[in-house]
């Protein structure tokens, strides 16, 4: 890839996902407990891959190198969202930008970025727990077992996460997150 322009590299990797970024992005989002629109991360990652490949040359080990580009892209998007929310900037033009948030919590689009900033400010164990609940609809006991938590600890983590999100968003969310988060 070295010696080519970012545009040439981008053209080669954008069509058909030859680097299998889609599954790699889903894996990173799951491991890092992120509720970001995968398409947003994908676009940012494509650009990062093209520019990094030109600047640094081909990676020795593609897997970890791509994972780093994906994580950097996701972190960059989260930082931009935090900054935009802090500055009161208008919501992103695409309704789909915060679709994982609005769908997961049953909130209106206008609260999507605020929900995203609040959610991504939670501790990693809380994000992972909430992400699993809203994305898979599995019972809390099963998720707790898979994540290696005692059920009561999972309930406490969920209750803390829900209360924090509700304060930040100004909307009751417990029913969307298993109903029993308060009990």
N, C-alpha and C positions, 0 to 999 in steps of 0.2 A: 504494500500500500504506500510505502514511502516514495516520495518524488512526484506524487500526483497532487492535484489541487483538492481541497476539501470538497468542492463541487463535484469533481469526477468521482471521488470516493463515495460521496453521498448518493450519487446517481446509481452506483453499483450496488450499494447495500440497502437502498430504500425499497426496491421492488422485490416482493416475494419473501422477505425476511430471511435471507441466506445465513445470517448470523444467529438465527433463532432467538432474537431479542424478546419476542412475546413471552415465551415460557420463562425465560430468565428474569424478565421484569416481574412477572407474577410471583416467582420464587422470592425475589428480594422484597417485594411489597408484603408478602406473607411473613417472612422472617423478621422484617423490621416493624411489622404491625402498622403498616401504612394504608390509609384509605384514600389513595390518589387515583385519578382517572388514568388507567394504563396507557391510553393513547397520548396523553400529555407527556408522560414519562418517556414513551417510545420516541416521540418526535425530538424531545430534548436529547435523548441518548444518541439518536442517529447523528445529530449535529456534533455532539461531543466525540463520538467515535471518529467521524470524518476529520475533525480538526486535530484530535490527538494523534491519529494515525499519520497525518501529514507532519506534524511537529516532532513527534517522537519516533516515528518509524513503526514497523510492525512489532506487535508484542511477542514476547517469548512464549507466554502461556495465555492463550486467548480467554479462557474461562474467567480467571481472576481479574484480568484486565477489563473485560466487559462488565463484570460485576462492579468493579470500581467506577466505571463510567455511569452505570445505572444508578448506583448509590449517590454519586455526585449530582446527577441530574435530578433525582428525587429531592435531595437536600436543597439544591438550588431553587426548585419550584416551591418548596416549603418556606424557604427564606423570603422569596418574592411575595408569597401569600401573606406571611407575617408582616412584612413591611407595608404592603398595600392595605392590610387591615388596620395597622397602626396609623397610617396616614389618612385613612378614610377614603382611599381611592375608589372610584367606581368599580363595581363588580366586573369581572372578566366578561368579554363580549360573548363567549360561547356558553350557552346554557349547560352544555355537557361538561364544562371544566370541573364542576363540583358535584357531578351526578352521583358518585359513590356516597357522598355525604347526605345529599338530599334524599336519595333512595333509602339509605341505611336508617336514617333517623326520622323519615317522614316529615321533613321540614320543607318550607318553601325555598325556591332558588336563591332569593335574596339573603338567606341566612347560611348558604353553603360555605362561603369562604370563612365566615366567623366560626362555623362548626368545625371546619377543617383545621383552622388555627388552634382552636380549643382542643380538639381531639389529638392533634399531633404534639400538643404540649403535655399530654398525659405520659406517665411512666411507661416504659416498654411493656411490662407485664400487663398493664391495664389495656394498652392499645391492642396487644395480641388477643387478649380475652374478648374485648368488644368486637374486634374485627372478625373473629371466628363466629361470634354469636350472630352478627348482622349479615355475614356473607353465607354462612352455611345453615343457619337455623337449627343447629344441633342443640340438644339439651345441655344445660350448664354442667351437669354431672359428667357427661361424656367429655366435654371440652376440658374441664378441670383435670380429669384423669389423663388425657392426652398431653396436657401441658405440665403434668406432674405436680398439681396443686391439690391439697385437701379441699373438699367441697366448700367448707366454711371459709377458707382463705379466698377461694374464687368468688364466693358471694360477697365477701368484704371488699375485694378489689373491684368487683363490678359495681357495688353500691357507691364506692368512692368515685369511680369514673363517671357514673351516671350523675351524681350530685354535682361534680365539677362541670360537666358538660351542660347540665341544665342551668347552672348559674351563668355560664358564659354565653349561652345561646338565648336564655330567657324562655325556654319552652320545656315542658315536661316530656321526658323521654323514656321513663321506666317501662311503659307498656311496649315500646319498640325493642327493648333490650331484655326480654324474657319475663317481664311483669313482676317477678319476685325480687327485684333488686333491692327493694326497701325492707323486705321482711326477713 
